[in-house]
Protein backbone atom coordinates (compact mmCIF):
# COMPACT_ATOMS: atom_id res chain seq x y z
CA UNK A 1 0.00 0.00 0.00
CA UNK A 2 1.46 3.37 -1.00
CA UNK A 3 1.72 6.26 1.48
CA UNK A 4 -1.07 8.04 -0.40
CA UNK A 5 -3.33 4.99 -0.09
CA UNK A 6 -2.50 4.72 3.61
CA UNK A 7 -3.46 8.37 4.21
CA UNK A 8 -6.69 7.89 2.26
CA UNK A 9 -7.53 4.81 4.33
CA UNK A 10 -6.83 6.63 7.61
CA UNK A 11 -8.39 10.01 6.83
CA UNK A 12 -10.95 9.33 4.14
CA UNK A 13 -11.27 11.10 0.82
CA UNK A 14 -13.54 13.84 2.23
CA UNK A 15 -10.91 14.94 4.76
CA UNK A 16 -8.18 14.86 2.13
CA UNK A 17 -10.34 17.03 -0.15
CA UNK A 18 -10.85 19.52 2.72
CA UNK A 19 -7.10 19.66 3.31
CA UNK A 20 -6.44 20.30 -0.39
CA UNK A 21 -9.05 23.07 -0.40
CA UNK A 22 -7.47 24.79 2.63
CA UNK A 23 -4.00 24.56 1.14
CA UNK A 24 -5.28 26.10 -2.10
CA UNK A 25 -6.60 29.10 -0.10
CA UNK A 26 -3.29 29.73 1.66
CA UNK A 27 -1.24 32.63 0.33
CA UNK A 28 2.05 31.93 -1.37
CA UNK A 29 5.07 32.39 0.90
CA UNK A 30 7.00 35.61 0.59
CA UNK A 31 10.54 35.76 -0.78
CA UNK A 32 12.02 35.91 2.73
CA UNK A 33 10.35 32.63 3.68
CA UNK A 34 11.39 31.02 0.41
CA UNK A 35 14.99 32.15 0.89
CA UNK A 36 15.06 30.89 4.48
CA UNK A 37 13.64 27.50 3.50
CA UNK A 38 16.07 27.18 0.60
CA UNK A 39 18.98 27.94 2.95
CA UNK A 40 17.77 25.49 5.61
CA UNK A 41 17.08 22.66 3.19
CA UNK A 42 20.34 23.01 1.31
CA UNK A 43 22.47 23.35 4.45
CA UNK A 44 20.74 21.56 7.34
CA UNK A 45 22.18 22.46 10.77
CA UNK A 46 24.24 25.18 9.04
CA UNK A 47 26.70 22.58 7.77
CA UNK A 48 29.08 23.68 5.12
CA UNK A 49 30.20 21.59 2.20
CA UNK A 50 33.58 20.98 3.84
CA UNK A 51 33.74 17.80 5.88
CA UNK A 52 35.89 17.02 8.86
CA UNK A 53 38.00 13.88 8.41
CA UNK A 54 37.23 11.07 10.83
CA UNK A 55 39.93 10.34 13.41
CA UNK A 56 42.19 7.41 12.57
CA UNK A 57 41.98 4.27 14.68
CA UNK A 58 45.12 3.43 16.60
C-alpha positions as CSV (number, residue, x, y, z in Angstrom):
1,X,0.0,0.0,0.0
2,X,1.5,3.4,-1.0
3,X,1.7,6.3,1.5
4,X,-1.1,8.0,-0.4
5,X,-3.3,5.0,-0.1
6,X,-2.5,4.7,3.6
7,X,-3.5,8.4,4.2
8,X,-6.7,7.9,2.3
9,X,-7.5,4.8,4.3
10,X,-6.8,6.6,7.6
11,X,-8.4,10.0,6.8
12,X,-11.0,9.3,4.1
13,X,-11.3,11.1,0.8
14,X,-13.5,13.8,2.2
15,X,-10.9,14.9,4.8
16,X,-8.2,14.9,2.1
17,X,-10.3,17.0,-0.1
18,X,-10.9,19.5,2.7
19,X,-7.1,19.7,3.3
20,X,-6.4,20.3,-0.4
21,X,-9.0,23.1,-0.4
22,X,-7.5,24.8,2.6
23,X,-4.0,24.6,1.1
24,X,-5.3,26.1,-2.1
25,X,-6.6,29.1,-0.1
26,X,-3.3,29.7,1.7
27,X,-1.2,32.6,0.3
28,X,2.1,31.9,-1.4
29,X,5.1,32.4,0.9
30,X,7.0,35.6,0.6
31,X,10.5,35.8,-0.8
32,X,12.0,35.9,2.7
33,X,10.4,32.6,3.7
34,X,11.4,31.0,0.4
35,X,15.0,32.2,0.9
36,X,15.1,30.9,4.5
37,X,13.6,27.5,3.5
38,X,16.1,27.2,0.6
39,X,19.0,27.9,2.9
40,X,17.8,25.5,5.6
41,X,17.1,22.7,3.2
42,X,20.3,23.0,1.3
43,X,22.5,23.4,4.4
44,X,20.7,21.6,7.3
45,X,22.2,22.5,10.8
46,X,24.2,25.2,9.0
47,X,26.7,22.6,7.8
48,X,29.1,23.7,5.1
49,X,30.2,21.6,2.2
50,X,33.6,21.0,3.8
51,X,33.7,17.8,5.9
52,X,35.9,17.0,8.9
53,X,38.0,13.9,8.4
54,X,37.2,11.1,10.8
55,X,39.9,10.3,13.4
56,X,42.2,7.4,12.6
57,X,42.0,4.3,14.7
58,X,45.1,3.4,16.6
